């Protein structure tokens, strides 16, 4: 069996659900990873080897959620034109067919796993035995799409053999749109990697000051006003942010840098993330509540738990009630500050409960659930 894995992020992007699942799928079957082209990295007409068992292909899509505002606007205008979409469809079909031919994939023994529904028309032209759509975020929370993209999304939901969502909120969205039931398969964690002790990274201050930290994308959905309030309210606590920043948030990071207890470290490789978390004292999830975050099932919550950190989160999603009382869910800024104070105090019973929760949500178990849906005959 071969799986065509259509990711909505490049392999080299923040290492999260797509890469974790792809690696585990590839351990059991042949896998072609198909990712979107990004600015500065043109599409590849030929297969490349990503790692053992995983071949990679880069397809062009309209960059609706590009970082540059003008590029996003141009994509919306062009994507609304049927002739432009038709040309792009033909290019995608040609490139995908060529890659499948190079891999000599047997007819009828290929399945398609979509996280990027914009690949649906290209997939429909291929001879695949089964299509599964995995909704990992609300796609309409990232960007404004022209009308044809909304139509394509509904076509994908109608044609897929199975629907998956990472959270109950997203499952409800799929059901309301398509009238079909969606399976909830949440995110997870590499438990052994995040729970095993590792040395403190050299760029993390070791002066006895407790650390409330965040690791993840530093994007506009973060509540920077709350972080500023945290820096002011707890001057004896270091607030550390680790992750790649979006250009739009750089002025806000600059404003935070005037606080002596704030530290922004920028991007760090996934393999090093446990070394930071294990030397934090509290794990922050300071998200604003909006269309995107309301359906988010944060990977970092599972990673914090595996590292023994109490997650302290804003009340950004109704689904967070599922994680109480393991995580502190805070509707107000003052509750958030109080929860950080509480999380800084060691609590062995709480740590054990967090790690037990993380152990039950290892990526191996998540991949097995999805593979059972992708290849039901193998159950």
KEDO-740177 format. One record per residue (C-alpha): z, y, x; residue in one letter. Coordinates in steps of 0.05 Angstrom, whole numbers, plus 32768, in hexadecimal, padded with zeros to 4 digits. Layout:
# residues N
ZYXa;...
# end
This chain:
# residues 379
800080008000x;7FF080478017x;801180867FFFx;7FEE80C97FFFx;802980F98007x;801781407FF0x;804D816E800Bx;805381B77FF9x;806D81C9803Fx;805381BA8085x;8073818280ADx;808E81B680DFx;80B081DF80A8x;80FA81DA8098x;8109818F809Bx;811D817B8055x;810C814D801Ax;80C181458029x;80CA812F8071x;810781038063x;80E280DD802Dx;80A080D88053x;80C380B8808Fx;80E480848062x;80A48076803Bx;807E806C807Cx;80B080378092x;8097800B8059x;804D801E8051x;80138046806Dx;801B80918060x;7FEC80CC8062x;8012810E8063x;7FE981478044x;8004818D804Fx;7FEC81D3803Dx;7FCB81FF8071x;7FF5823B8084x;7FE2827E80A3x;7FD2827380ECx;7FC9822880E4x;7F83821880C8x;7F7381D980A0x;7F64819A80C9x;7F27817180B5x;7F3F813780DFx;7F7D810D80DCx;7FB58118810Ex;7FF080EB811Fx;8031810C8109x;805D80D2811Fx;80598086811Ex;8040806F80DBx;802F80B580C1x;7FEA80D580C5x;7FE2811E80B2x;7FAD81498090x;7FAE81948082x;7F8C81AC8042x;7F7B81F3802Ex;7F9C82117FEFx;7F9F82577FD4x;7FDE82757FF6x;8001828C7FB7x;8046828E7FD9x;803082AA801Dx;806382D7803Fx;803283118040x;802F83377FFEx;7FE583498005x;7FD283018014x;7FF882EA7FD6x;7FD4831E7FABx;7F90830A7FC7x;7F9F82C17FB9x;7FB282CF7F70x;7F7282F77F65x;7F4582C27F86x;7F6882877F67x;7F5B82A37F21x;7F10829D7F2Dx;7EF3825A7F17x;7EBB82597F4Bx;7EED82657F84x;7F19822C7F6Ax;7EDD81FE7F64x;7ECA820B7FADx;7F1181FD7FC4x;7F1381BE7F9Bx;7ED481A47FBCx;7EEF81B38002x;7F30818F7FF3x;7F0D81527FD5x;7EDE814E8011x;7F1681528044x;7F4381218020x;7F0A80EF8015x;7EF980F4805Fx;7F4180E68074x;7F4780AB8045x;7F0580908060x;7F1E809780A8x;7F5C806F8095x;7F31803B8071x;7F6080398036x;7F557FFE8007x;7F3F80127FC1x;7F76800C7F8Dx;7FAD80057FC0x;7FBC804F7FC8x;7FF080777FA3x;7FF980C27FA2x;803D80E47FA8x;8038812E7F96x;806981657FA6x;802E81967FA9x;800D81937F65x;7FD481C07F7Ex;7FB781827F9Dx;7FAF81607F5Ax;7F64816C7F52x;7F5681507F96x;7F8181137F86x;7F5E81087F44x;7F1C80FF7F69x;7F3A80C77F94x;7F44807F7F7Fx;7F90807C7F7Cx;7FB680487F56x;7FF180747F42x;800680BD7F43x;804E80D57F48x;8062811E7F44x;80A481337F64x;80BB81787F4Ex;80E9818F7F86x;80EC81D97F71x;80D482047F38x;808F82167F52x;808D82547F28x;80CB826F7F4Ax;80A782777F8Cx;8069829D7F79x;803F82BC7F41x;8006828D7F32x;7FC5829C7F0Dx;7FBA82797ECBx;7F90823F7EE7x;7FCC82297F11x;7FF882247ED3x;7FC281FA7EB3x;7FBE81CD7EF0x;800981C27EF0x;800781AB7EA7x;7FCC817D7EB7x;7FF4815F7EF0x;803081517EC4x;800481317E8Fx;7FDE81047EC0x;801780ED7EEEx;802F80A67EE3x;807780BC7EF1x;809C80FE7EF6x;80D7810B7F25x;810481497F29x;813A81597F5Bx;816881767F26x;817781727EDCx;815E81BA7ED2x;811A81A77EF0x;811881667EC9x;8122818F7E89x;80EA81BE7E9Ex;80BA81837EA8x;80CE81667E65x;80C681A77E3Fx;808181B27E5Ex;8065816C7E58x;8090814A7E23x;809D81127E55x;80DE80F87E74x;80E981077EBEx;811380DE7EEEx;814881067F13x;814B80F37F5Cx;817681277F80x;8172813B7FC8x;819B81197FFDx;81B281168045x;81AC80EC8084x;81F580DA807Fx;81FE80BB80C4x;81DD80F680E7x;8209812A80C5x;824A810480C4x;824A80EC810Cx;8271811B813Cx;82468145816Ax;8255817B819Ex;825B81C4818Bx;821A81EA8198x;821F821D81D0x;8208825881A6x;8240824E8173x;827D82778189x;82BA824D819Ax;82F282808197x;831D82618160x;8301828E8129x;82F2826580EAx;82A9826280D5x;828A82668090x;82428253809Cx;81FF824A807Bx;81C482208094x;818182248071x;81488252805Fx;815C829B8064x;813282B4802Ax;813782E87FF2x;815E82B87FC5x;819C82C17FF1x;81D082F27FD6x;81D683208012x;820383507FEDx;823483167FE4x;82318306802Ex;8240834F803Fx;827C834C8010x;8292830C8033x;828E832D8077x;82B88367805Fx;82EB833F8038x;82F8830B806Fx;82F3833180B2x;831782F880D5x;82E282C580C0x;829F82C080E3x;826382BD80B4x;822B829680D6x;81E3828F80BCx;81B4825C80DBx;816B825980C3x;8126827780C3x;812482BB80A2x;80EF82D58071x;80D283188087x;80EB83398047x;8134832B8058x;81348346809Fx;814F838B808Bx;818983688066x;8199833E80A3x;8198837D80CDx;81C9839E809Dx;81F8836280A3x;81F6836480EFx;822183A280EFx;825D837780DDx;827E835B811Bx;828D831980F8x;8245830C80E4x;821782E1810Fx;81CE82CF8101x;81B48298812Ex;816D828F8112x;8148824D810Ex;8165820F812Ex;814381CA812Ex;8159819980F8x;81748168812Cx;81A8819D8142x;81BF81B180FCx;81FA817E80FAx;8217819D8139x;821D81E08115x;823881C480D4x;826D819A80F5x;828A81D88115x;8288820380D7x;82C6820780ABx;82A382158069x;825B820C8052x;823C8246802Cx;820682437FF6x;8201828D7FE2x;81C4828C7FB4x;81B082BE7F80x;81A382A17F3Bx;815A82A67F28x;8120827B7F0Ex;811A82577F50x;8163824A7F62x;817682347F1Bx;815481F27F29x;816681EA7F72x;818A81AB7F89x;819F81C47FCEx;819681948008x;81CA81BB802Ex;820081A87FFCx;81F7815E800Fx;81F48170805Ax;8234819A8055x;825781618031x;8243812E8066x;825E815C809Cx;82A081618075x;829581AA8061x;82A981C3801Cx;826B81E47FFDx;827A822A7FE2x;8242823F7FB3x;823182767F83x;822582617F3Bx;81D982607F44x;81C982237F19x;81E681FF7EDDx;81DD81BE7F03x;821481D07F33x;824781B77F01x;823281717F18x;8252817F7F5Cx;829681977F44x;82CB81907F5Ex;82AC817D7FA2x;828B81C17FA7x;82A982057F96x;827B82277F63x;828A82717F5Fx;8270829E7F27x;828C82DE7F48x;829082FC7F8Dx;82DB82FA7F8Dx;82DC82B07F7Bx;82AB82A47FB3x;82D882C67FE5x;831582A07FCCx;82EF825E7FD0x;82DB826C8018x;83248279802Ax;83378237800Ax;82FF8210802Cx;831782278070x;835781FF806Ax;834F81B6807Fx;835881828048x;834F8139805Cx;834B81208014x;831581538004x;82EE81428043x;82F080F88033x;82D681057FECx;829D81318006x;828780FC8038x;828A80C58004x;825D80EF7FD7x;822C80FB8011x;822C80B18024x;821680A07FDDx;81DD80D17FE2x;81BC80BA8023x;817180C68027x;8166807B802Ex;817E80717FE6x;815480AB7FCCx;811580907FEDx;8122804B7FCFx;8128806A7F89x;80E6808E7F90x;80C180547FAFx;80D580297F73x;80B3805C7F46x;807780647F74x;806C80197F7Bx;808C7FF97F3Dx;806A7FB67F4Bx;80947FAF7F8Ax;80D77FB07F65x;
# end
